[in-house]
Structure formats: C-alpha cells, structure tokens
Amino acid sequence: MSSDLDAQWDALAAHGVGMEELMQKIEDALTEIVPRGWAVFNMQSEVIAQAVGLVKTDRGGEADELLADQWETSTYRTKRVCDRVSSMGAAETTYNAMFLHRARLLRR
C-alpha cells in the first residue's frame, strides 16, 4: 500500500511540474509575443515557442516573419477556420447545412 501511495504522489508531483512548464510557456507567449501585436491563440504551439525564443535572443524580426508565415502560408489556420465554420449552427439543421456548405467552399 505504501509503495502504491508513493507512486501516486510521484505521479502527482510530475503532473505539477508539467503544468508549471505549460504555464511558463503561456506566460512567455503573452509577455514576449503579444506586446509585438500578435494574438497567440489559434497558432501552432511549436511556432509560438520558436518565436518566443527568437524574441528572447533579440531576433524579433525573424519572430515576426515566422508568425506571419503561420497566418499567411499555413494550412493550419485554414483548417481551424473551416472546423469552426462547419460546427456553427450545429443545433439547427438548416443553419448547420448552410455552414457546412460554407466550410466546403473555404476548403477549396
């Protein structure tokens, strides 16, 4: 019983460390990227992390280019928009059909 409890405490501690690292990444994004005029939501986490690293090493111009590419050339943003559009009006069949059609048009 004691070793099982110890294992659970260890797992809980490891989870806490993981959450602490995640919170630090969010804080870094908000303090380094947002003041540069970027909204960090709906962007790939890896790209945000790279941009934060670039800003912290005084390479803000490169960070801006990387973030701009995320919005301009990436299919990631298009996928996110299409996912949102296709889920609009889900509770109402008439509206949902219209939004599904719009999402199909966006994907072209």
C-alpha positions as CSV (number, residue, x, y, z in Angstrom):
1,M,0.0,0.0,0.0
2,S,2.8,2.4,0.9
3,S,4.6,2.0,-2.4
4,D,1.4,2.5,-4.3
5,L,0.7,5.7,-2.4
6,D,4.3,6.8,-3.1
7,A,3.9,6.1,-6.8
8,Q,0.7,8.2,-6.8
9,W,2.5,11.1,-5.0
10,D,5.3,10.9,-7.6
11,A,2.9,10.9,-10.5
12,L,1.1,13.9,-8.9
13,A,4.4,15.8,-8.5
14,A,5.4,15.1,-12.1
15,H,2.0,16.3,-13.3
16,G,2.5,19.5,-11.3
17,V,5.9,20.1,-12.9
18,G,4.3,19.6,-16.4
19,M,1.6,22.1,-15.6
20,E,4.2,24.6,-14.3
21,E,6.2,24.3,-17.6
22,L,3.0,24.8,-19.6
23,M,2.1,27.9,-17.6
24,Q,5.6,29.3,-18.1
25,K,5.2,28.8,-21.9
26,I,1.8,30.6,-21.8
27,E,3.3,33.4,-19.8
28,D,6.3,33.7,-22.2
29,A,3.9,33.9,-25.2
30,L,1.8,36.6,-23.5
31,T,4.8,38.7,-22.4
32,E,7.0,38.3,-25.4
33,I,4.7,37.9,-28.4
34,V,1.5,39.8,-27.5
35,P,3.3,43.1,-27.0
36,R,4.6,42.8,-30.5
37,G,1.0,42.9,-31.7
38,W,0.3,39.2,-32.2
39,A,-2.6,37.3,-30.9
40,V,-1.1,33.9,-30.0
41,F,-4.3,32.0,-30.0
42,N,-5.1,29.5,-32.8
43,M,-1.5,29.2,-33.7
44,Q,0.7,26.2,-33.5
45,S,2.4,25.8,-30.1
46,E,5.7,24.9,-31.7
47,V,5.7,28.1,-33.8
48,I,4.9,30.2,-30.8
49,A,7.7,28.6,-28.8
50,Q,10.2,29.2,-31.7
51,A,9.0,32.9,-31.9
52,V,9.4,33.4,-28.1
53,G,12.9,32.0,-28.4
54,L,13.7,34.4,-31.2
55,V,12.4,37.4,-29.4
56,K,14.3,36.5,-26.2
57,T,17.5,36.4,-28.3
58,D,16.8,39.9,-29.9
59,R,15.7,38.4,-33.2
60,G,12.2,39.9,-33.1
61,G,12.1,40.5,-36.9
62,E,12.6,36.8,-37.5
63,A,9.9,36.0,-35.0
64,D,7.5,38.3,-36.8
65,E,8.3,36.6,-40.1
66,L,7.8,33.2,-38.6
67,L,4.4,34.3,-37.1
68,A,3.3,35.9,-40.3
69,D,4.0,32.7,-42.2
70,Q,1.8,30.9,-39.7
71,W,-1.1,33.1,-40.8
72,E,-0.3,33.6,-44.5
73,T,1.0,30.4,-45.8
74,S,0.0,27.7,-43.3
75,T,-2.9,25.4,-43.9
76,Y,-3.2,25.1,-40.1
77,R,-5.2,28.4,-39.9
78,T,-7.4,27.4,-42.8
79,K,-8.2,24.1,-41.1
80,R,-9.1,25.9,-37.9
81,V,-11.4,28.3,-39.6
82,C,-13.1,25.6,-41.6
83,D,-13.5,23.5,-38.4
84,R,-15.2,26.4,-36.7
85,V,-17.4,27.3,-39.6
86,S,-18.5,23.7,-40.1
87,S,-19.6,23.5,-36.5
88,M,-21.7,26.7,-36.5
89,G,-25.4,26.2,-36.2
90,A,-24.9,22.5,-35.2
91,A,-28.1,22.5,-33.2
92,E,-30.2,23.8,-36.1
93,T,-30.3,21.6,-39.2
94,T,-31.0,24.4,-41.7
95,Y,-28.2,26.6,-40.4
96,N,-25.8,23.7,-40.0
97,A,-26.2,22.7,-43.6
98,M,-25.5,26.2,-44.7
99,F,-22.3,26.4,-42.6
100,L,-21.2,23.0,-43.7
101,H,-21.5,24.2,-47.3
102,R,-19.5,27.4,-46.5
103,A,-16.8,25.3,-44.9
104,R,-16.6,23.2,-48.1
105,L,-16.2,26.3,-50.1
106,L,-13.5,27.6,-47.9
107,R,-11.6,24.3,-48.2
108,R,-11.4,24.8,-52.0
